[in-house]
Amino acid sequence: MIRLEGISYSYAEGGELFSDFSLHIGRGEAWTIIGPSGCGKTTLLSLIAGMIRPVGGRIVIAGETITRARPRTGLVLQDHGLLPWATVLQNAKLGLKIREYYGPDGVHSPKDMETDRTRLEKRVDYWLEWLGIAGFRDKYPAELSRGQRQRAAIARTLVLQPDLLLMDEPFSALDAPIREELQKVMNTFHDESGLTSVTVTHDIEEAVVLGQKILVLGNGNNRNPVIIDNHLSGSVDKRNDSEFRDSCSLLRSKLAGWNTADTNGAMLT
């Protein structure tokens, strides 16, 4: 699904974040990316999203070399980005309205995009219902809780039927009970849809809960990926189990022990 082929990227004012960095993410896999602040987590997500371009190498998604944002990639940010003057329903339809404006040009919208308004209305209703916010469809963002606003942002993305879902710390601003509830929602969604997903997080437990594979980035120049193969993905209700705690401890020790000399990469199980 996603291939990073020898990419390099650096900021003008800082050192190189990625150098000849390669990675393969299979179709239908759920990945999380974790690492210290400033290590390049959000940068890597932005590269995959096509919002920025690598200095060297290339990124290929579904056989297409990425040079700009692609219409089938969905993006959910930490700041939900809802229009404050629009209702939940209007926010959920925003992407569809933009697609309608451009039409099926293959650049801003998929060439095979749905155009039947009745089916699109049913799709919006389905996701609002599935995410538990159908009863708030006429409410404005200021009238919602943080968790409800984030559900609305997720609905806005899912109504576009992406084949790739990218999320940048989507639940970090939420209280623990709400965060765990939404983690469970996204696990259920992944199980039912088989959608490919990549989630950036700074939370160790969230990385274990959401990621079938966990990519660990370090400060300095990331060359070879460090990947943890995680069979505990989806275990929201097993946080107190010894195996879950052991996995978190493994990830914590890997993060604590990471340094710029550790660039050989590893597959941990």
Secondary structure as UniProt FT lines:
FT   STRAND          2..10
FT   TURN            12..13
FT   STRAND          16..25
FT   TURN            27..28
FT   STRAND          30..34
FT   TURN            37..38
FT   HELIX           41..49
FT   STRAND          56..61
FT   TURN            62..63
FT   STRAND          64..65
FT   TURN            71..72
FT   STRAND          73..76
FT   TURN            84..85
FT   HELIX           88..92
FT   HELIX           94..102
FT   TURN            111..112
FT   HELIX           117..130
FT   TURN            131..132
FT   HELIX           134..136
FT   TURN            137..138
FT   HELIX           141..143
FT   HELIX           146..158
FT   TURN            159..160
FT   STRAND          164..168
FT   TURN            170..173
FT   HELIX           176..193
FT   STRAND          196..200
FT   HELIX           204..210
FT   STRAND          213..216
FT   STRAND          226..229
FT   TURN            231..234
FT   HELIX           236..238
FT   TURN            239..240
FT   HELIX           242..257
FT   TURN            260..261
FT   STRAND          266..268
//
